[in-house]
């Protein structure tokens, strides 16, 4: 696997949410709300509304998603048919509705008029409209919403994990992606609408939830709505509400409690019912390629089902590898030519597609044809006639090769584009081709021992089921999904007796695909774009966290810092928080303060009183005694000078009040906003455990302390940098491009944060080398060594903090200092309000600066933590 991390595309740490602090704030709001509640009937009504608000939101989101899905389906059908002709009596009708109930026995329809009686003229119109649709979609994306390009699954996964992308879930993205998706699919590009439907659904969920203040304040609750919207997006795309919930659980969310599951199921249900009510295809089907099977399978067909699974795994590995290569070329040379690229892709795709009966039509319609049983259904272009078997095999093979090639090139273009349906269409082409070959062999050699279980004069092989299983295998191969694909395919067909073949096929697909590399194409795109995302895979590093942490950390001492220095620090850096220590020399850890808290207190102090730039800043919780000592010292130094000046001016009576006013502007107290219990671990704690903390708890940063002293910190970027480099060494034959400053702090040499190049393969070193490294680590100090190396076999018990519990800090458990409780956070706020005589924490007005920015301006690129 080729590892590639772009320097420009890696977003800084200020775009990562701190789920721990978000949970603390939300619990505090709930505590305040409970304490202010009374027993009046208005209070009961308000509580009832609050309790049912989530269900109201998911209902509205489901309705919007269902209506939008029906709109996209209708527009796609009309635009797809418009390339071939128009309805003579109503131009706004597609071919199916124009010819509804008036088709002759041979399938002809006089009401549907081609653009010309000459085939070459129709071919020109076909190319012109396809190219125009693709160029128009790319232009809309480039001009109005650049985040509307692509599938969006990779980015939604990162957003659900806490990564913020400004504008990615906004209203413009919703509108432009809905319009552009219909035109892109109608242009016959080898892309699908099912993946972008998930992004569109999440946009709808975010826009609707923003109408309710409850979801403006809490990121955790907003995450529930986005998870439910993703489930509804899959539900309306495939007509599979249960499969949508499982997809959101298996692929999208890394935090999926039971409450989120029920709301996801309800949202998917409402969206599916809405789409069923709209009935865009007028057939009662939720999607075009819904079919049903009433014929059973034979045990000998298991051999061919396994072959389909092998094809799915190979196809997934092939498409992932070469599509990523195409993306490298696209990022390097075609970044500014999205419209031209889309138009060119559509032109060349349709140049070959027009002459193939399986590529000329929409991929969803082609799957509907390939899934069908030959008996009791319409015969498309002689597909079911035995005498046309080898002709159809040749056409299917040509379409298969062309679809793989065009899908590899088209996915990732600057248009709304998914890979679900193209992969399913490719799998259906291969499956139908294999089914025709097996049926021809059974007809030619009915006495062969393999076909002995077939009954005479009864169709034995159903090629449509092979196409169905091939579609499932290709989808599972490119996305590396199993359970949700089985359920989705079952909901598409209702064939309970084909669950076992589907499960076997997908297990083979997963096994073959994982042999060539773990992770589906969505996970590979996350790594390609450099998003800070930790996947669900288990890793074995064999080192301690001290080998990966950042050692050169910017800290704030508890006292002795002036306000102008704090403001300069905020202006010159983009760090989202700073550890607070006793002093710069001892670095005894006191707590952690966020950037938003610093800015909030400074702005509040400037509005409330004319604070001086030379004012002293206190970063010690409960620092009233320290402030009183500083006030008395200041009185001794500056009080005499002020009194002499007042005596010289004759203003003796007001000396006491003036000195008191001046003294009030001489300090800023940040103590109540210090998080006294940040997550802190021991330097010898295994890196695998630290990764689990990031995955399960979601902090923005984890501090590293030894015997009460700060020795470093670690972020998700540090973990990703280490993983990238170790994988690059595991496969030395592949090139890797990791800019030196892509993961580091501004102005810092990131090479100093890492051991030498040979140390990245420590788990492959010999036991003798490990012992030497352990001796070096022990010789340079316990727990944290500047140049040494910990043994790869660090007992978990060594990760427990051995230092005594400090005042104001909660005890360490398993090497981790637990997050602060609601009570401690509330006490900090109440203490600040009492000391300042003002409401410092406006619970309705104050939020973390990143809480509401998914629908605002676009995120700036940068190299920040």
N, C-alpha and C positions, 0 to 999 in steps of 0.2 A: 504494500500500500504506500502511496506517495503522500508524504506529509507536507502541507503547505500552509503557512500562516502569513497572511498579508499584513504588513506594517500599517498600512493606511486603513485597513478594514477592521482592525482590532479596536473595539470600543472600550473606553476607559471605565474604571471601577465606579465612577460616580453614577453610572447607569445600572448599577446593581442594587436591588432592594435588600434591606436588612429585615428579614422576616421575623427575627427575634424582637426587634424594637417595634415593628408593626404590630405584633401580637400584644406587646406590653401596652402600647397606646390604646389598642382596641379594648383590652380588658379594663383599662382605666376609664375609658368612656362609659363602658357598661356599668362600672362601679358607681361612677358619678350619676348616671341616669337612674340607677336603682335607689341611690340615697335621696334623690330629689323626687322620687315618685310618691304619690299619696293614694288614698283610697277612694278618690272621687270617680264618678262615672267617666269623666273625660280622660282620666289616667288609664282606666281600663280599656277605653277605646283606642287610646294611643298605643298601649302595649299590644293590643290585638292587631293593630295595623303594622306595628313593627314586626310581630311574629309572622304575619302573612305576607310581608312585603317581598320576601325572596321568591315565594311562589307566584306572586303577581308579576315580578320582573321576568322570571323564566317563562311564564305564559306569554307575555308580550314579545319576548325575544323569539320564542318558537313560532308565533304567528308571523312576525316579520320575516324570519328565515324561510318559512313555507311559501309566503307570497313571493319573495324574491327568487326562490328556486323555480317557481312556476313561470315567472317573468323571463328568467334566463332560458328556460327550456323552450318557451314559445318563440322567443327571438332567435335562438339558435336554429330551430327547425325552419323558420321562415327564411333566414339568411342562407342556410345550406341549400334549400331548394331554389332560392332565387338565382343561384349561379347557373342553374340548368334551364330555367324558364320562368313563366309566371302564369297566374290564373287569369283566364280570359274575361271573366265576369267580376272578379274581385281581386285586385292585385295584392291585397294584404293577407290573402290566404296562402298557406303552404300547399304542397301538392296533395297531402293526405286529406286535408279539409276541403280542398277544391274538388277532389274526385270522390268525396264521401258518398258512397252508395250508387255511383254512376259508372263504375268501371265495368268494362265488358269482360267476357269470359277469358280472353287472352291477356287481360290486365291493362289494356289500352284505355286512355282517358282523353276524350276530345276537348274537355274543358281546360286541360293543362296544355299550354302552348309553349314549345321551345322557342328560343330566341331567333332561330332561323331553321330553314329546311335543309341547310347545308351543314354537314358535320363539322367542317373546319371552322365555320363561323361560330358554332356553338362552343367549340374548343377555345376560340379566342375569348369569347365572353366568359367562359369558365375561368380562364387564367386571369382575365382582367379583374373580375369581381373578387376572386380569392386574394390576389395581390393587394387590391384596394382595402379589403377587410383587414388584412394583417398589418398593412402600413397605418391604417387609421387607429387600430388598437395600440400599436407602438407609439404613435404620436400622442394619443391621449395619456398614456402612461408617462411619457417623457415630459409632457407639458404640464400636467395637472397633479399626478400622483405617482412618483417614481417607485413607491413601495407597493404599487399594484402589480408589479412585474413578478413573474415566477409563481411558484406554488404557494409558499407561505407557511408550510408545515414546519420547516426548520425554525423559522423565526417565532412561530407561536409556541413551540416547545421551549424556546429560550425565555419568552415572556412569561410563560407559566412557571418557569424556574426562578424568576425574579429579575430578568434582564429587561431594561427599559429601552424602547425604540420610539422616539417621539414621532408621532404622525402615522405609525404603522397600523393603528386600529381606528383611525379617524373617519369622519364622514365622507371626505373626498375619496379616500381609498375605497370605501364601500361602493360609492357610485361608479367611479372609474373602473374598478375591477369587475363590477357586474356588467357594464356595457362592453368593456374590452374582452371579457371572457366569451361572450356570445359571438363577437366578431372573430376572435381567434379560432374558436372551434369551427365556425362556419367557413373559415379560410382553408380548412382541411390540413392545417398543420398537424403533425403527429404529436399532439398534446391533448390533454383532457381537461375537463372542467370539474372533476370530483375533488382533486387536491385544492384548487383555488376556492371551491365552495366552502371548504373548512375555514379558510382565511376570511371569506366574505361573511360567514356566519359569526365568527369571532368579532369582526367589525360591528356587525349588527348588535351583538350582545353588549359590546362596550358602549356603543352610542346610546342604546336604550337605557342601560344601567346608569349612565351619567345623568339621567333625568332625576335620579333619586339621590339625595345627599348622603344617604347611608353608604353608598358605593363610591362616592367621591372621596370619603375619608379613609376607608379601609382598603388596603391592597389585597388582603386575604379574602375578603368577600368579593372583590372584583375578580379575583382568580377563580372563585367558584362559578361565576357567571361565564367566564371565558371557557372554562372546562365544559360546562353544560352546552355552550354554543358550539364548541367543536364536535361534541356528540351529535347535536342536532344537524350540523352541516353534513356529517357522514350519513345520517339517517335519511335526509332528503335527497342526497346524491345517489344512494343505492337503494332507497326504500327499505332500510334495515335499521329500525330504531334500537334494537338490542345490540346489533353489531356496532352501531355508532357509540353506544356507551362503552362497550368493550374496547373499541379503538381508542377512545379518549383515555381509558385506563391503561391499556397496553403500550400505546405509542406516545401520547401527548403529555400526560401529567406525571410528575414525580411525586405529587402529593394528592391523594385521591381518597379522602375519608368517606365513610358511609353517607354522610349528609350530602356531599358533592355527588355521589353516585345516584341518590334518589332524585336530586334536582336535575342531573343530566338526563336521567331516564324520562322525567316528566317533560323536560324541554324537547327531547327527541320525539316524544309521543305527540306533543302539541304541533311541532313542525310537520311531522308525517301526516297527521290528521288534516292540517291546513292544506298541504300539498294534495292529499287525496280529494279534498273538497274542491280545490281548483281544477283538478283533473286535466292537466294541460294536454295530454295525448288523446283524451276522449276515448280511452280504452279501459279505464279503470286501473291501469298500471301506474305505479309510481315512477318507474324508470322504463326506458324503451326496451331494454334487453331482459326484462323479466320473462321467464319461461317456466314450464312445468313438465315433469317427466313421470310417466306411469309405467315404465318398463324397468325391470330389475337388471342387475349386472351379474356377470359370471365370474367365478373365482379365477379362471385362467387370465382374465383381463387385468388382474393385479400386476402382472408383468409389465403391461403397457402403462398402467397407472404409475408405477415406479419410474418408468422411462420418462413420463411427463414431469415427475418430480425432479429428475436429474436435469431435464431441459430447463425447468424454472430456476434451479440453482445456478446453472451455467449462464443463463440469460441475465440473471441479476448481477453476477460477478462481471460479466462482459459490459453491460450497460453502465454500471457504476464506474468501472475503470476508465473506459473511453469517454464517457460523458464528462468526467472530471478533467480529462486532458483537454477536451473541447472548451471547458470553462476557463482553464488556464489561458488558452489562446484568446478567448472572448474578453477576459479581463485585461489582457495585455494589449490587444490590438483593436478590439471592436467596442470598447466601452462607450465611445461617443457616437456610435453609428447604429443605434438600436433600431431606428425606423428603416434604414436601408437594409439592415440584416434581416429583419422580419419580412420585409417585402421580397427579398431575394430567396429566403427559405420557402415562402409560400409559392413563389413562381416555379422554382425547381421541383418542389414536392408535387404540385399539381400538374406539371409537365409530364411526369411519369404516371401519376395516379389516375389521370383521366382515362387511360387506355386499359386499366385493370378494373374489373367489375367489383372487386372487393376493396379497392382503395378509393374509387370515385365517390362512394357514399360516405356518410358520417360513420365514425368508428362505433358509436353506440348502435346505430342501425345495422352495421355489419356484424356486430356481436349477436344481435337479435336473430340475424339470419343463420349464423354459424351454430348457435345454440339449439336450433329447432330440431325436432324429430322429423324425419322425412314423411312419415305417415300422418295424415290428418292435418297437414299444414301446407302453406304455399311453397311451391318449388321455385326458388330464385335462380333464374338463368340456367336451369337444368342441373342444379347442384346435386339433386337427389337421383338423377337418372344414372343407372349403372353403366350405360355406354359412354357417359361423360366423365367417368372416374378419373382417368389419367390426365385428361385435359384440365379438370378442376384441381388435381394435385399440382400440376405445373403452375396454374394461376395462383394457387395458394402459396406455393413456394416462392414465387416472384414477389407476391405481396408481403410475405414474411420477411424476406431479405430487405425489401425497400422500407418497410415499417421500422425494422431494427436500425437501419442506417439513418433514416430521417428522425427517428425518436432520439437517437444518440446526439444528433446535431441540434435539434430544435429545443429540447428541454433545457431551460436556463436562459432562453432568449428574453429580450426586454418586453415581453408581453405576458398577460396572465396565462399561465401554462402549468398543467399538472401532468403526472406520469402514471396515475392509476389506470385510466381507461386505455391509453396507448399500450401499457404492459398487458392488460387483460386482452386487448385486441390481438396483440402479438401471440400471446399464449393460446387464444382461441384459433388463430390461423394454424399454428403448429398442431394443436389438438385435433382440429377437423381434418387436417392433412393426414395425420397418423390414423385417425379413425377410418378414413376412406381406404387407406392402404390395408388396414386390418380387415375391414369388411370385404375388400376385393380378394384378400387371401383366403378368407373363410368361404366365400362363394366359389372360388376356384378349387379349393382343396377341403371340401366338407368332411372328408373322412380322416383328416389329420388328427392325431391324438390330442393335440392342443384344443381342437374344436369339438371334442367328443360330447361335451355337455350341451351343445346347441341342439335344439329341437328342429326337426325337418319342417319345411314349409312355414317357418316362423322366423321373422327377422331376428338375428342373433346379436349383431353389433349395432349399436346406436352411435354414429359418429358425433352427434350433437353433445353427448355426455363427455366425449373426449375433449371437445372444444371447451366445455364448461370447466372441466378439471384442469385443462391447460391454462385457461384464464386465471384460475385460482393459483396455480403454480407460479406463473409469471408475476402476479401481484405479490405473492409471498416472497419470491426471490428478490425483487427489487426493493421491497420495504422491510424484509426480514420479519414478517408477521406470521402468526400461526392461528391463535385461538379466534381472534376477531374476524379473520378471513374465512374461517370455517363457518362461523355464524352468519356472516354477510352472504356467503354463497348459498347457505341453506335458506335464508330469508328471501333471496332472489328467486329460488326455484321451488321451495316448499318440498323438495325431495328428501324425505327423511332417510330413505334407504341409501342415499349417496353420501351420508355423513362420514361413514367409515372410509370409503375411497378418498374423500377429500382430506381427511385427517392423515392418511398414509402418504398421500401425494405431498402435502405440505410439510410433513416431517422429513421426508426425503429432500425436499427443496431446502429446508432450513439447514440440514446437515451438509449438503453439498455447498450451499452458499457460505456457511461459516467456515468451511475449509479454505476458501479463498479470502476470507477477511470478515470480521464481525462488524455489525452495524449496517443498517440500510442506507439508501441514498440520502434520506433526510439527515441522518447523523453525519454522513460524509460532507454534506453541504454546510453543516454547522462548523465543522473543523476547517473547511475550505475558506469560509468567511471570517474565521477567527473569533466566533462568538464565545463568551465565557460560560460554557455549559459543561457540566459533569454528567456523563452518561450513566446508565444503570449498570454497566458492566463492572464486574469485580476486578480489582487490580492487586497485584502483589509487587510491592516496591522493595521491601526488605531493608528500609532505612528509617532513621528517625526524622522527625519534623525539623530538627535543627539543621539538617543538610539542605533544606529547601527554603527556609524562612529568609526574610529580608532582615539584615542585621543593622543596616544604617537607617534608623527610623527617626523621623521628625517628631519630637515630643514637646509637651507644654509643661514647664515646671509649675508646682503648686503656687508659688509666689515669686515676686521679683520680675514679672513680665509686664511691660507697659502696653497700653491699648494700641498704640500705633504699630508696634511689632506684630500684634495679633492680626490687625487689619492687613498689614503687609504680607503676612503669612497666607492669609486667605486670598489675597490678590495674586500672589506669585505661584501658588500651588493649586491643584485641583483635587487634593485628597479629600475624602469625604468624612474624615475624622482624625483625631489625634489622641494618642495615649497621654494620660496625665501622670506625671511622676513627681516624687518628692523634690528632687533636684536633678540637674543634668549629670552630676557626677555619680551619685548613688543609684539613680534610676529605680528607686523603690516605687513600685506600681501602685497608684491610687485609684485610677479608673480610666474612663474613655469618654470623650465628648465629641459629638458629631458636628459636622460643618454647619448644618442647618440650625443647631442649637446656638453655636457661636454667633452666627449672623443674626439670629432672632434676638438674643440678649443685647447685642451691640445696637441694633436698630431701635429696640425698645428703650434702651438707656438714652440714646440721642434724642428720641422724641419726648421722653419724660423730663429730661434735664440736660442742660448744656454740659455734657461730659467732655473733659479735656482729653486731647490725644495722648497726653502724658500720664493719664490716669493709670493707677495700679490695678492689675487684674488678679483676682484670686480664683484658683481652681481647686479649692479644697472644700469638700462637703461639710456644712456646718461651720463656716469660716468666720462667724461673727466675732469670735475672740481675736482672731488674727487681724481682722479689719479694725477692731477697736485699738489694738496695739499700734497699727499703722497710723490711725488717726491721732493718737497721742504723740507719736514720734513726729508727725507732720506739724502738729501744733507747736512743738518745741522749735522746729526749724523755721517754719514760715509764719507762725502766729505772731512773733515779735516784730517781724518786718511789716506785716499787715497792720499791726496796731500802731507802729510808728508812723506809717503813712497816713493812717486815719487821724492820728493826733495832729500831724502836720496840716491836714486839711480842715481840722476843727470838727470832724465827725467822730466824736468820742462815744456817743450813746449807742451807736449801731455797730460797734466793733464786734460784739459777741455774735449778733445775728449774721453779719457778713462773713465772719470766719467760719461759721457753721455752714453757710451756703457754699462757700468755696470748698470746704472739706467734703461736702456731699458729692461734689463732682470729681473727686480725686480718686475714685475707685469704681471698678465694675466687678460685681460678684457673679461668677459662673458656677459657684459651688452647687446650687440646687439642681443644675442641669447635668452634672457629672453622673455618668453611669458607673456606680460603684462596683458593680458585679458584671463586668464584661466576660465573655467566654475567654478563658485563659488556660493554656495547657503547658505541660512540662516539656522541655526540649527533647527528652528521650521518648516521648510518646510516638508510637509507630505512625508513619504517614498515612497508612490505610485507615486508621481510626480518625485522623483529622479529616480525611476525605468524607467519611461517614457523617461527621459533624456538619460539614458543609451541605451534604445532600439532605440529611434528615431535619436539621434545624434551620438552615438557610441564613447564617450570619454573613455580613459583608466582609468581616475581618476576624481573625482569631489571633489573640495576643499570645506570645510565648514568654513565660516567666520561669525563673529558677530561684527558689528560696526568697520569693517576694520581689525579685528584681526583674525588670523588663530586659529581655535579651533579644527580642525580635518580634516580628509578626508575619503572618502568612495570609494570602488572599487566594481566591480561586485562580487568578492568573498565574500565580506562582506554581500551583499544581499543574495547570495546563501546560506551562512551559516545560516542566519536568517530564510530563507524559510525552510531549511532542519529541523531546530530545531522546528519551529512552527508546521510543519506537523507531526513531531515525537510526539509532545505533543497532537496533534489532534487525533492521533491513538495510544494511549498509550499501546495497546495490542501488537503492533508490535515493534520489536527490532530495534535499530538504531545504527550504528557504524560510528561515526564521530571522528576521531583522534583530540586531542586538538589543534595541530598545523597545521592542514591541510589547514586552510584558513588564518592563522595569519602571521604576519611579523616575520622574523627570530630573534630568541632571545627574543621574546615578549610573555608574558603570555596572550593568547587570551581570557582567562576568564575575564580579566579586561575590554575587549571591550564590554561586554554584561551584561545586567542586570541579576539578579538572575533567577533561573529556573522558578519561578512562574510568572515572568513578560512576558514570551513568550506566554502566553495565554491571553494577556490583553484585547483582544476584547471580551473575555468571562467573564471578571470580572464584578462584580456588579457596579452600578453607585456610590455607596459609596466608593468603593476601588479606582475608577478612580478619585474622588474628592480628596481623601487623597494623592494620587500620584501627582496630580496637585499642591497641596499646598506644598508638599516637593520640587517639581521642582522650584516653584516660590521663595521658601525660600533660595535656594542655588545659586541664580543668574539668571538673565534674559536670556532666550534663550538656555543656555547650563548648565546643572547641572551634577556634577560628579556622584552623587549617587541617584539623584532624578529621577522622571518619568514624562514625559509629558502626558497630557490628550490625550485620543484616539480621541478626537474631537477637533483638532486644526484647527481654521479657516484658509483658504488659504491666507487671507490677512495678517495674522501674519507671513507668510513665506517671505514677502517682506523685503528686506534689508532696515533698517532704517538709516544706516550710510551714511554720505556724500560721494560723489564720489571723489576718490583720483585722483591726477594728474597721468596721464598715464594709468588709468583704465577706461573702458567704463562703463556707468551707468548700474545698475542692473535692470532687467525687470522680474517681477514675482519671485523675489528671486534668479535669475540666472544671473550671469555676462556673457554676450554673448561672443562668441569666437572672436578672433582677426581677423581683415579683411586682405585682401591681401596687402593693402597699408601699414599697420603697420608692417607686416612681411617683406615687401620689404625695408621699411625704416630701420629696424634693420640691415638687411644685408648690405645695402649700407653704413650705418654709420660705421659698422665694417670695411669694406674695406677701407673707407677713413681714419679711425684712424690708422689702422695697415699698410697702404701702401701696402697691398697685397690682393689678391683675397681669402677671407676666405671661401666663399661659392661657391664651384664648382658645378654648377647645373647639370652637367653631371656625376660627380663622387660621389657626396654625396647623400646618401639615408639613411633613418632610417635603423638601423641594422637588422630589421625584414622584410624589404621590399621584399627581394628575398631569401627566405629560404624554400619555400614549396617543392623545388626539390633538396635540398641539404641534408646534414647529418641529422640524426634523432634527434628529440628534446630530451634533457635530462630531466629526471624526477627530480622534486624538489619541495621544499616548498618555493615559492617566490611570491612576489607581482608583 
